[in-house]
Structures are given as structure tokens and as C-alpha cells.
Amino acid sequence: MIFFHLGIGLGMGLLTFSLIMIVMELLVFTDEEYRKMKNSVIKTNQKISLSIKRKNRAF
């Protein structure tokens, strides 16, 4: 839902609305959901950096 509200903010120019909705959504996340998000971000960053390293190695 965060990306959904970011899209509304950027696409429709409703930045204040989207920021308020994102903050409200973050307030209701449980600790387990925050851990899952953190792990997801870490895994995504690792995949991206590995992909970049592989592309650089090809040259």
C-alpha cells in the first residue's frame, strides 16, 4: 500500500494526502511486519548489487 500511496502522491499531485496515509499505515504495522519489510529490502539490495557486480565483470 505504500507504493500505491506514493503513486497517488506523484501521479495526482496529492503529496500531503499520500504522506499522511503512508504515516498512518506505518503506525499500524506490527513488529513482525517491520522485520519482514527489513528482510525484503536487504534481500532486494543484495540481488541488485550482485546483478551490478555480474554486469561489471562481463566487461
Secondary structure, 3 states (H helix, E strand, C coil): CHHHHHHHHHHHCCHHHHHHHHHHHHHCCCHHHHHHHHHHHHHHHHHHHHHHHHHHHHC
